[in-house]
Amino acid sequence: MRFLKCLQACALVLLVASAPARASSATSEITDMWWNPDEAGWGVNVVLQNDVAFLTFFVYDATRVPIWYTSDAYVGGNLAWTGKLYQTTGPWFGGPFPPANVTVRQAGTVSFALTALNQATLTYTVDGVTVTKTVQRQTWANENYTGNYLGGYSFRDVNCNPNSLNGVEEAGGLMAVTHNGSSLTVALTTAGGSCTFAGNYSQTGKLGQVSGNFSCATGAQGTFTMFEMTPTISGFTGRVVGASQFCQFDGFLGGITRSP
């Protein structure tokens, strides 16, 4: 089982930049709350569905009154979503809400472009005024991945010694995850053996990351980084890069929560 011998630590920004700019299943997840920590008090919510990113702004007009802008932006090249920016007004929230009384006008345009996994450039124009901001994911609470999973992986092994180990490798098995604060351990058991991955957990927005060391029953050992980790009630997914004394590696890993 080549995976028990093959992992590599790589620059995350290169993996993000190389991802095809298509639907949400082929790009990094951008659904999150985005802000500039030096400018607390405004921000933009981004929700990605397929190739459409719905952006909701909470900002203020020239008289410091809160104002509402939204956009249904479509993905283009270089992990950038662009679209029209709309201003809406409607009935008072405390009374009846006749949809016919809602007004919508195009106020300008918007572009949301990832520059790294957790950072983006937001550019929007409202009535001729252009604003460009560097924004990042806002973190509210860390997830907890502790649990038992039925999981699998699909990896590409490269620069292996011997080179016969090069190629795509896929396998499935059982994963037991123990997550306590900044410490996360994954015990993976497949038909070919077992490995333990242990490292420091961090989270930015909704995405988690673990960097640390691994060791396997085969004697393989090295370093790894699991990133873009996203949990749901059904399980979790992530991307992994790393290196052992045998190979370099990058690919995907995920697990389905095992029924009690």
C-alpha positions in Angstrom: 0.0 0.0 0.0 1.9 3.0 -1.3 0.1 5.6 0.8 1.7 4.2 3.9 5.0 5.3 2.3 4.1 8.6 0.5 3.3 12.1 1.9 4.7 15.6 1.2 4.4 19.1 2.6 3.7 21.6 -0.2 2.8 25.2 -0.5 -1.0 25.6 0.0 -1.2 28.6 -2.2 0.1 26.6 -5.2 -2.6 24.0 -4.8 -5.3 26.7 -4.6 -3.9 28.5 -7.6 -3.8 25.4 -9.7 -7.4 24.3 -9.0 -9.7 24.6 -12.0 -12.0 27.7 -11.8 -15.3 25.9 -12.3 -18.1 24.7 -10.0 -17.8 24.5 -6.2 -16.8 20.9 -6.5 -13.7 21.9 -8.4 -12.7 25.0 -6.5 -11.7 25.8 -2.9 -14.8 26.4 -0.7 -15.4 30.1 -0.3 -18.7 29.9 1.7 -17.8 31.9 4.8 -18.0 35.2 6.6 -15.3 37.5 5.2 -14.0 40.7 6.8 -10.9 42.9 7.3 -9.9 42.6 11.0 -8.5 46.1 10.9 -11.9 47.5 9.9 -14.3 45.7 12.3 -18.0 46.7 11.7 -18.5 45.8 8.1 -18.2 42.6 6.1 -19.5 40.3 3.3 -21.2 36.9 3.6 -20.4 34.5 0.7 -22.4 31.4 0.0 -21.2 29.2 -2.9 -23.6 27.0 -4.9 -22.1 25.3 -7.9 -20.6 28.2 -9.9 -22.6 31.0 -8.3 -21.5 32.9 -5.2 -24.2 34.9 -3.5 -22.6 37.9 -1.7 -24.4 39.9 1.0 -22.8 43.1 2.1 -23.3 44.9 5.4 -21.9 48.4 4.8 -22.9 52.1 5.3 -23.7 55.0 3.1 -22.2 58.5 3.1 -24.5 59.5 6.0 -23.3 56.4 8.1 -26.7 54.7 7.6 -26.6 50.9 7.1 -27.2 50.0 3.5 -27.9 46.6 1.8 -26.1 45.3 -1.3 -26.2 41.8 -2.8 -24.8 40.0 -5.8 -25.1 36.7 -7.6 -21.6 36.5 -8.9 -20.4 33.8 -11.4 -17.0 32.2 -11.4 -14.6 33.0 -14.1 -10.8 32.5 -14.5 -8.3 32.6 -11.7 -10.7 31.7 -8.9 -12.6 35.0 -9.3 -16.3 35.5 -9.1 -17.8 38.6 -10.8 -21.3 39.9 -11.1 -23.7 42.8 -10.9 -24.2 44.5 -7.5 -27.8 45.3 -6.4 -29.3 47.6 -3.9 -32.7 46.6 -2.5 -35.3 48.3 -0.3 -38.5 47.0 1.1 -41.2 47.2 3.7 -40.5 47.6 7.4 -39.6 44.3 9.0 -42.2 44.8 11.8 -45.2 44.9 9.6 -46.7 43.0 6.6 -44.2 42.2 3.8 -45.8 42.6 0.4 -43.1 41.4 -2.1 -44.5 43.9 -4.7 -43.2 46.7 -2.5 -39.6 45.6 -2.8 -37.4 47.7 -5.1 -34.2 46.5 -6.8 -31.7 48.5 -8.8 -28.3 47.7 -10.1 -25.9 49.9 -8.2 -22.7 48.7 -9.7 -20.5 45.6 -10.1 -18.5 43.3 -7.8 -15.5 41.0 -8.0 -14.4 38.4 -5.4 -11.0 36.8 -6.1 -9.1 34.3 -4.0 -5.5 35.2 -3.5 -4.8 32.4 -1.1 -7.0 29.7 0.6 -8.1 32.1 3.4 -7.6 35.5 1.7 -9.3 37.3 -1.1 -9.5 40.7 -2.9 -12.9 42.2 -2.9 -13.5 45.0 -5.5 -16.9 46.6 -5.9 -18.3 49.8 -7.5 -21.4 51.6 -6.3 -22.7 54.6 -8.3 -19.2 55.3 -9.7 -17.3 54.9 -6.4 -14.9 51.9 -6.5 -13.7 50.2 -3.3 -10.9 47.5 -3.1 -10.4 45.6 0.1 -8.3 42.7 1.2 -10.5 40.4 3.2 -10.1 37.1 5.1 -12.3 34.5 6.6 -13.7 35.3 10.1 -13.5 32.6 12.7 -16.3 32.3 15.3 -15.9 28.8 16.8 -13.7 25.8 16.1 -15.2 22.6 14.9 -14.6 19.2 16.6 -13.7 16.2 14.4 -13.7 13.6 17.1 -15.5 10.5 15.9 -15.3 7.2 14.0 -15.5 7.2 10.2 -15.6 4.9 7.3 -13.2 6.7 5.0 -11.0 6.6 1.9 -8.4 8.5 0.0 -7.2 9.2 -3.6 -3.6 10.3 -3.8 -0.9 10.9 -6.4 2.5 9.6 -5.4 5.5 11.3 -7.1 9.3 11.4 -7.0 9.2 8.0 -5.3 12.2 5.8 -4.6 11.8 3.3 -6.1 10.0 5.0 -9.0 7.7 2.0 -9.3 5.7 3.5 -6.5 4.8 6.5 -8.6 1.1 6.9 -9.6 -2.4 7.2 -8.3 -3.3 5.2 -5.2 -6.8 4.7 -3.7 -8.0 2.8 -0.7 -10.7 2.7 2.0 -10.8 1.8 5.6 -11.6 2.9 9.1 -10.6 6.2 10.7 -10.7 7.1 14.4 -10.3 10.8 15.0 -9.4 12.3 18.4 -9.7 16.1 18.5 -9.0 18.0 21.7 -8.4 21.8 21.3 -5.4 22.3 19.1 -4.4 18.6 19.2 -5.8 16.3 16.5 -4.9 12.6 15.9 -6.1 10.4 13.0 -5.7 6.6 13.3 -6.2 5.1 9.8 -6.6 1.3 9.3 -6.8 -0.2 5.8 -6.4 -3.6 4.4 -2.7 -2.9 3.9 -1.8 -1.7 7.4 -2.2 1.2 9.7 -0.9 4.8 10.2 -1.2 7.4 12.9 -1.2 11.1 12.0 -0.9 13.6 14.8 -0.5 17.4 14.7 -1.6 20.9 15.7 -5.1 21.9 14.6 -6.0 25.5 13.5 -9.0 26.9 11.9 -9.7 30.0 9.7 -13.4 30.6 9.1 -15.1 27.3 8.5 -12.0 25.5 7.2 -9.6 23.5 9.4 -6.0 22.5 9.0 -3.6 20.0 10.8 0.1 20.0 10.4 2.3 17.4 12.1 4.0 14.0 11.8 2.9 10.5 10.9 4.2 7.0 11.4 3.0 3.7 9.9 3.3 0.1 10.9 5.4 -0.4 7.7 8.1 1.8 9.1 7.3 4.8 6.9 7.2 8.1 8.7 7.3 11.8 7.8 5.4 15.1 7.8 2.0 16.0 6.5 -0.5 18.9 6.3 -4.2 18.3 6.0 -6.0 21.4 4.9 -9.3 22.7 3.6 -11.0 20.4 6.1 -14.8 20.8 6.1 -17.1 18.9 8.5 -20.8 18.1 8.3 -23.1 15.9 10.3 -22.4 13.2 7.7 -18.6 13.3 8.0 -15.7 15.4 6.7 -13.5 16.0 3.7 -10.0 17.5 3.3 -6.9 17.8 1.2 -3.5 16.4 2.2 0.1 16.9 1.2 3.2 15.4 2.8 6.5 13.6 2.5 8.0 10.4 3.7 11.4 8.8 3.2 10.0 7.1 0.1 7.6 9.5 -1.8 6.0 12.8 -2.3 2.2 13.0 -2.2 -0.9 15.1 -2.7 -4.6 14.3 -2.9 -7.9 14.0 -1.1 -9.2 12.3 2.1 -12.6 12.0 3.6 -14.8 10.0 5.9 -18.4 9.2 6.4 -19.6 9.2 10.0 -20.2 5.6 11.2 -23.7 4.9 12.5 -23.9 4.2 16.2 
